[in-house]
Amino acid sequence: MTVSPIVVDYSRPIKGLFLQRPRIGTIHSVFKKAINIAFEETMLALLSDELPRLPNSVRLYSVVISKLLPNLEPGMEVCVGNDTFILSPCNFSFYLCGTPAWEPRPDVTAYDWDRETVALHTRLLAQSLANKQSQVGLVPLVEPLLLQKPIQATPLSELAMPKLQMLIQAAWHKNNAGIEEATRGLAGLGPGLTPSGDDVLGGFAAVISLLSSVLSRDSIPRSDVASIISTVAKPRTTKLSGVLLEHASRGEIAEQFGSLLLTLVLPAADFQTVREAADRALTFGASSGGDTLLGILLALRALEGEIY
C-alpha cells in the first residue's frame, strides 16, 4: 500500500470526515484534474494542486492525480477514516495528519467595509460581466436584473428570471415563504453536476451569510436567508450541488470567490484589481464561474435594499 506525503492541503470542513471511524464511499465522477467521492451525507473532492481550493477538497500534487486518474472508475469503493484515505483497487492511500488546513470562510471581520465603495464595485462588475463576449448559463440575466437592459430570452432565462427577482425581494424583506418559493424554482435548474440555478444560489447564499451583517442597508443580519436556501435546495438538486450549497450557507466558498469578495474593500480607484479577481473566478467550470458571480452580484444588490 503506497503511503507518502502527496497531499498539498485540505479544506478545514472536511477534517471531521477523516477523524471519524473508517467509512466507505464511492467514486462519483472523474474529471481531468478532479475526482468526486460520494458519502451518505457529503462529497469529498480530490483536486490537482493546479486547481483552486474548494470548501470540500483535498488537493494532491498534480503528478499524483495524473497517475491515478487512468485507473479510476465511478463506483469504486473508497475508505476514509482514522486520518487516512484508502483506495484499495489502485493500491493508493494517504494520511491527512500534518497536512496544512485551508479555511474556506473568508475572514470578512478583519476588514473595514464601506457600503458605497462596495456598491460601486458591484455596478462596475455587473457591467464588466455583461460585456463579456461569451455568456453562458444564466449570466445574460445580469443585464435585465442589474443593468435594467433587455435581453433576448432563452428557455432557461425565462424560467429563472422571475424566481431571481423574487429571491432578491424576499431576501431583503426577510420573507421566508418567498425565499422558499424562489429557491424551489431555481434549485436544479439547468444541466450538469452543478446546474446554473444552484451556482447562482450558492453565490447568493455565501454573500448573505458572510456580508449581510456588515453591508445590509438596514443593518439587519440575514444569515437565516442562506440557511433557508440550502435547506430547500438540497433535496431538489444534485448531490454535489447540495453539498456546495450547504457550505455556501455557512460562508464557505471556493478560493477564487473568497478572494474576489475580499477585493471589494479596495478603494474605487483599484477596480482593476477587483475585475482581475472576477476574471479568475470566471474560469471556474464551463458556466459555474459566471453563474456564481451573478449570484454574488445579486446578493450585494439585494443588501442595498429595494432595487425594483
C-alpha positions, 0 to 999 in steps of 0.5 A: 500500500503506497503511503507518502506525503502527496497531499498539498492541503485540505479544506478545514470542513472536511477534517471531521470526515477523516477523524471519524471511524473508517467509512466507505464511499464511492467514486462519483465522477472523474474529471481531468484534474478532479475526482468526486467521492460520494458519502451518505451525507457529503462529497469529498473532492480530490483536486490537482494542486493546479486547481483552486481550493474548494470548501470540500477538497483535498488537493494532491500534487498534480503528478499524483492525480495524473497517475491515478486518474487512468485507473479510476472508475465511478463506483469504486469503493473508497475508505476514509477514516482514522486520518487516512484515505484508502483506495484499495483497487489502485493500491493508493492511500494517504494520511491527512495528519500534518497536512496544512488546513485551508479555511474556506470562510473568508475572514470578512471581520478583519476588514473595514467595509464601506457600503458605497465603495462596495456598491460601486464595485458591484455596478462596475462588475455587473457591467464588466460581466455583461460585456463579456463576449461569451455568456453562458448559463444564466449570466445574460440575466445580469443585464435585465436584473442589474443593468435594467437592459433587455435581453433576448430570452432563452428557455432557461432565462425565462424560467429563472428570471422571475424566481431571481427577482423574487429571491432578491425581494424576499431576501431583503424583506426577510420573507421566508415563504418567498425565499422558499418559493424562489429557491424551489424554482431555481434549485436544479435548474439547468444541466450538469453536476452543478446546474446554473440555478444552484451556482447562482444560489450558492453565490447568493447564499455565501454573500448573505451569510458572510456580508449581510451583517456588515453591508445590509442597508438596514443593518439587519443580519440575514444569515437565516436567508442562506440557511433557508436556501440550502435547506430547500435546495438540497433535496431538489438538486444534485448531490454535489450541488447540495453539498456546495450549497450547504457550505455556501450557507455557512460562508464557505466558498471556493478560493477564487470567490473568497478572494474576489469578495475580499477585493471589494474593500479596495478603494474605487480607484483599484477596480482593476484589481477587483475585475482581475479577481472576477476574471479568475473566478470566471474560469471556474467550470464551463458556466459555474464561474459566471453563474456564481458571480451573478449570484454574488452580484445579486446578493450585494444588490439585494443588501442595498435594499429595494432595487425594483 
